[in-house]
Amino acid sequence: MRNAFSMLTAIFVLLIMASISVFVLSYSNKGVKATTLQYQRAQALLYAKSYTEFAILAVTGHNRASNCIKDIQKTIGNINQGGYKIRTYISYIGPASEIGTCPNTRKLSTNVTTPETPLTLIIDSYVSYKDPDNTSQTFTVHLRTVQKI
């Protein structure tokens, strides 16, 4: 009788330990997923800042009299396997003499601008990435920057 009672107690303890270990593994998996999504969002924000600075550099080193830089697009890695899709759009604000022949710009009227009015850029950077566990779910980070040139 005592041997049977000890065996039942051992089985009961094993079941409780197995339940606790399943709970701990499940909780750990949720923590890893949250950390991965946090990392991806931080990486996307860094890409957005980087491509905003790259757009400013590209505009300052480009001749706006002949043509303009309107957008910069890049894909880093495979978007379905942890990669990022980056889209940067540039709008120009300022006097017509500074903007040149840039299409899709926001020109200010001549009574608002002065010769000292600087060229101003509005840069919108969008970085898209997908959840590695659910590739149908796409996240997008948007960063808007206004920069005087």
C-alpha positions in Angstrom: 0.0 0.0 0.0 2.8 2.4 0.9 4.7 1.7 -2.4 1.6 2.6 -4.5 1.1 5.8 -2.5 4.7 6.8 -3.1 4.4 6.1 -6.8 1.2 8.3 -7.1 3.0 11.1 -5.2 6.0 10.9 -7.6 3.7 11.0 -10.6 1.8 14.0 -9.2 5.1 15.9 -8.5 6.3 15.1 -12.0 3.0 16.5 -13.5 3.3 19.7 -11.4 7.0 20.1 -12.5 6.1 19.5 -16.2 3.3 22.1 -15.9 5.6 24.7 -14.4 8.3 24.1 -17.0 5.7 24.5 -19.9 4.6 27.8 -18.3 8.2 29.0 -18.0 9.0 28.1 -21.6 5.9 29.8 -22.8 6.7 33.0 -20.8 10.3 32.9 -22.1 9.1 32.6 -25.7 6.9 35.7 -25.3 9.9 37.6 -23.9 12.1 36.6 -26.8 9.4 37.7 -29.3 8.9 41.1 -27.5 12.7 41.6 -27.5 12.9 40.8 -31.2 10.2 43.3 -32.1 11.8 45.9 -29.9 15.1 45.3 -31.7 13.5 45.6 -35.1 11.8 48.9 -34.2 15.0 50.4 -32.9 16.8 49.2 -36.0 14.1 50.7 -38.3 14.3 54.1 -36.4 18.1 54.1 -36.9 17.7 53.4 -40.6 15.1 56.3 -40.8 17.6 58.7 -39.2 20.4 57.5 -41.3 18.5 57.9 -44.6 17.3 61.3 -43.5 20.9 62.4 -43.1 21.8 60.8 -46.4 19.0 62.7 -48.1 20.3 66.0 -46.7 23.8 65.1 -47.9 22.5 64.1 -51.3 20.6 67.4 -51.7 23.5 69.6 -50.7 25.9 67.9 -53.1 23.4 67.9 -56.0 22.9 70.6 -58.7 19.2 71.6 -58.3 19.3 73.8 -61.5 19.2 70.8 -63.8 17.2 68.2 -61.8 16.2 67.4 -58.2 16.3 64.5 -55.9 12.7 63.6 -55.1 13.1 60.3 -53.3 15.6 57.6 -52.2 14.5 54.0 -52.0 16.4 51.0 -50.7 15.7 47.5 -49.5 18.1 45.9 -47.0 17.9 42.2 -46.9 14.7 40.2 -47.7 11.7 42.0 -46.3 10.0 38.6 -45.5 13.0 37.4 -43.6 13.9 40.2 -41.2 14.9 42.8 -43.9 13.8 46.5 -44.2 12.3 48.5 -47.0 13.3 52.2 -46.8 11.5 55.0 -48.7 12.6 58.7 -48.3 10.7 61.5 -49.9 12.0 65.0 -50.2 10.0 68.2 -50.6 11.6 71.7 -51.1 10.4 74.9 -49.6 11.9 78.3 -50.4 12.3 81.0 -53.0 12.2 79.9 -56.6 15.8 80.9 -57.1 16.9 78.3 -54.5 14.5 75.5 -55.5 15.4 75.7 -59.2 13.4 73.3 -61.4 12.4 70.9 -58.7 9.0 69.2 -59.4 6.5 68.5 -56.6 7.8 71.3 -54.4 6.2 73.8 -52.2 7.3 77.2 -53.5 6.6 80.2 -51.3 5.1 83.3 -52.8 7.6 86.1 -53.6 6.0 88.5 -51.0 6.8 85.9 -48.2 10.4 85.2 -49.2 13.4 87.4 -49.1 16.8 86.9 -50.6 18.0 85.7 -47.2 15.2 83.0 -47.0 17.1 79.7 -46.9 16.2 76.6 -48.8 14.2 74.3 -46.5 13.7 70.6 -46.9 10.9 68.4 -45.6 12.1 64.9 -45.5 9.8 62.0 -44.8 11.5 58.6 -44.1 9.4 55.4 -44.0 11.0 52.1 -42.9 8.9 49.0 -43.2 9.6 45.6 -41.7 7.7 42.4 -41.0 7.1 40.4 -37.9 9.4 37.3 -38.3 6.6 35.0 -36.9 3.8 36.5 -38.9 4.9 37.8 -42.3 1.5 39.1 -43.1 1.9 41.8 -40.4 3.9 44.8 -41.6 5.2 47.6 -39.2 6.2 51.0 -40.5 8.3 53.7 -38.7 7.9 57.2 -40.0 10.3 60.1 -39.3 9.6 63.6 -40.6 12.4 66.1 -40.5 12.5 69.8 -41.5 16.0 71.0 -42.4 17.3 74.4 -43.5 20.0 74.2 -46.1 
